[in-house]
Amino acid sequence: RGEHQKALARYLGALSLFERAGAEPLTLASHHRRIGEVLKREGLLRKALAHYQGALDARSQLLGPRHSGMCHFEVASVLHQLGQLDAALVHYSEALTCHSAAASNGSVDGEIVDVAQVLGSMALVHEEKGDYRNAWELSSRSLDRGKHR
């Protein structure tokens, strides 16, 4: 726990410096994402969500929505943990679109695994919502993707 607090203090300090210096959006996105990771590990989900959303906004602004799959996944994951299931599904769907596009182009290593992970996470949300048919379908698709790696 102490190490997380030290890391968080350093990341927040660096983010503040980068923001004042007018750093590039990708630098800011990277720091927001790291801060989100530490906050999530500490169980500070609402604060983590704000930083993951900051990373998503910065990446989308600079690179466009197609290059924000992991950020959408992280936002969805926190929303899922917070019990905001419909909002989580929206972001999981965006992540799926991003990762599927990259996987179909063969442009990014690991995208097939990312697609499988998003499908599996979406299945869990549907299960929590009591929508077992969609949960089963998404789980099956996730397993099929995982076999084709």
C-alpha positions in Angstrom: 0.0 0.0 0.0 2.8 2.4 0.8 4.4 1.9 -2.6 1.1 2.6 -4.3 0.9 5.9 -2.4 4.5 6.9 -3.4 3.8 6.0 -7.1 0.5 7.9 -7.0 2.2 11.0 -5.6 4.9 10.8 -8.3 2.5 10.3 -11.1 0.3 13.2 -9.9 3.3 15.4 -9.6 4.5 14.5 -13.1 1.1 15.0 -14.6 0.9 18.5 -13.0 4.2 19.4 -14.5 3.3 18.0 -17.9 0.0 19.9 -17.9 1.7 23.2 -17.0 4.3 22.6 -19.7 1.7 22.0 -22.4 2.8 18.4 -23.0 1.4 16.4 -25.9 -1.9 14.7 -25.3 -0.3 11.2 -25.5 2.0 12.0 -22.7 -0.9 13.2 -20.6 -3.0 10.1 -21.6 -0.2 7.9 -20.5 0.0 9.5 -17.1 -3.7 9.6 -16.6 -3.8 5.9 -17.4 -1.0 5.1 -14.9 -2.7 7.1 -12.2 -6.0 5.3 -12.9 -4.2 1.9 -12.5 -2.8 2.9 -9.1 -6.2 4.3 -7.9 -8.0 1.2 -9.1 -5.6 -1.0 -7.1 -6.3 1.2 -4.1 -10.0 0.7 -4.6 -10.6 4.4 -5.4 -12.8 3.6 -8.3 -14.4 6.9 -8.9 -11.1 8.7 -8.9 -9.7 6.0 -11.2 -12.6 6.4 -13.6 -11.9 10.1 -13.9 -8.2 9.4 -14.8 -9.1 6.6 -17.2 -11.7 9.0 -18.9 -8.9 11.6 -19.1 -6.7 9.1 -20.9 -9.5 8.2 -23.2 -10.3 11.8 -24.0 -6.7 12.6 -24.8 -6.1 9.6 -27.0 -9.4 10.1 -28.9 -8.6 13.8 -29.4 -5.2 13.1 -30.9 -5.5 9.7 -32.6 -9.2 9.3 -33.1 -11.6 6.8 -31.7 -10.2 3.8 -33.5 -7.0 4.0 -31.4 -8.7 4.1 -28.0 -9.6 0.4 -27.4 -7.6 -0.2 -24.2 -8.8 3.1 -22.7 -12.5 2.2 -23.4 -11.8 -1.2 -21.8 -10.4 0.4 -18.7 -13.3 2.8 -18.4 -15.7 -0.1 -18.9 -13.9 -2.2 -16.3 -14.3 0.5 -13.6 -17.9 1.2 -14.5 -18.6 -2.5 -14.3 -17.0 -2.6 -10.8 -19.2 0.4 -9.8 -22.3 -1.5 -10.9 -23.0 0.9 -13.8 -23.6 -2.1 -16.2 -25.3 -0.3 -19.1 -22.5 2.4 -19.2 -19.9 -0.4 -19.0 -21.5 -2.2 -22.0 -21.3 1.0 -24.0 -17.5 1.3 -23.4 -16.9 -2.5 -23.8 -18.7 -2.2 -27.2 -16.4 0.7 -28.2 -13.4 -1.3 -27.1 -14.6 -4.3 -29.1 -15.0 -2.1 -32.2 -11.5 -0.7 -31.8 -9.8 -4.1 -31.2 -11.8 -5.9 -33.9 -10.8 -3.3 -36.5 -7.1 -3.6 -35.6 -7.3 -7.4 -35.5 -9.0 -7.6 -38.9 -6.2 -5.4 -40.3 -3.5 -7.5 -38.7 -2.0 -4.2 -37.6 -1.5 -4.7 -33.9 -0.1 -7.8 -32.1 -2.3 -9.1 -29.4 -5.6 -7.7 -30.7 -7.2 -11.1 -31.0 -6.5 -11.7 -27.3 -7.9 -8.2 -26.5 -11.1 -9.0 -28.5 -11.5 -12.2 -26.6 -11.0 -10.4 -23.3 -13.6 -7.7 -24.2 -16.1 -10.4 -25.2 -15.6 -12.3 -22.0 -16.0 -9.1 -19.9 -19.2 -8.3 -21.8 -20.5 -11.8 -21.1 -20.0 -11.2 -17.4 -22.0 -7.9 -17.5 -24.8 -9.7 -19.3 -24.7 -12.5 -16.7 -25.0 -9.9 -13.9 -28.0 -8.4 -15.7 -29.6 -11.8 -15.9 -29.3 -11.9 -19.7 -28.0 -15.4 -19.8 -28.6 -15.9 -23.5 -26.3 -13.0 -24.5 -23.8 -14.0 -21.7 -23.6 -17.5 -23.3 -23.2 -16.2 -26.8 -20.5 -13.7 -25.9 -18.7 -16.3 -23.8 -18.7 -18.7 -26.8 -17.4 -16.0 -29.1 -14.7 -15.2 -26.6 -13.5 -18.8 -26.4 -13.6 -19.1 -30.2 -11.4 -16.0 -30.5 -9.0 -17.3 -28.0 -8.6 -20.6 -30.0 -7.5 -18.6 -33.1 -4.5 -16.9 -31.6 
